Amino acid sequence: MIQETTKQILTFPFKKHELKGGMDKVCGENNQNIIFINGLLSGSDVSLTRKDDDIEIVDEYGSGLGKLTLDSLRGMKSYCLENRSKRLKEVPQEIIRLAFSDITTILLTKRNDKLIASKEENIQIRTPNAISISPRNESQKNYIRALKTSFNRYTIGLGEAGTGKTYLAVAAATEALETGGVEKIILTRPVVATEDMGFLPGDANEKMHPYMQPLYDALNETVPHEKLKEFMDNGIIQIAPLAFMRGRTLKNAFVVLDEAQNTRTKQMEMFLTRMGENCHVAICGDITQNDLRGETSGLEDLVYRLEQEKSDVFQMFKFNKEDVVRSHMTKQAVDLYAKTEAISE
């Protein structure tokens, strides 16, 4: 049986014999304080109306907030009585905020709960070229949720090739830029000493371009061509080798470190300490595929440290071969190498 909620009407009196003009002080000039309070109560189904020397409180569903509102108005009344000698014209808004702080906290919590529930139902990344990217498995869903909501934190995506770690991070970065969550995007990769690029034509940037191509590919899929060119020309989107991060302080940025398994320990420490205010950092890599020729991977070292010492600013998501979404061919290749032994050297 469903229990029906009952509309509740409460009355707050402030009579002239208690304090001359007391109700005027509570309500403010032209009832501006009543309007202000109704704004604070927005979304609560509680509303106030002045009726001479009374304020009528209507709680549409008897939620209990009506009684809390009555208590808050009594607090405003006490303030007026305590300050009667100061010729108070009206209760200041900062006092009203203080009187209604318990209610506004309750309402904020409810709004956040609704927002989280809404995001839980429809977690998507919407890129500047109007593409909506939905998660293709539970691992991607959890990863996307973190990429979209966890600023001033490091989000680490670990696991197999083809699981969408880097693509989703870049897409989330472009969404954050488009919606004003950040002012710039910085994409970086470590240069592996074993990769001989000296024979390639052009200057340092041109030599690096092929190595950074996967990042350009992700950007080309998520940002319209003309806008991408403008962003890159103006430094709003930057793609650079990890070594170029040294000495910088990054602020108001979405930073993506790709191929993080190829960082050395000191490089990873250097990268992590570049972050200033309002930065979201995505670190993507597969610790089983580093090219460091026996050196310790900075990503593997970071994971090891986080297993020893938990930190609220780091969150880690592990993908496995069941999460491969690139193609059936990639999934089969991952399975092959997972299930068979390598030739002995």
Beta strands, then each sheet from edge to edge (+ up, - down):
strand 1: 8-13
strand 2: 46-51
strand 3: 54-59
strand 4: 125-126
strand 5: 132-133
strand 6: 154-158
strand 7: 184-189
strand 8: 237-241
strand 9: 253-257
strand 10: 279-285
strand 11: 314-318
sheet 1: 1+ 3- 2+
sheet 2: 4+ 5-
sheet 3: 8+ 7+ 9+ 10+ 6+ 11+
end
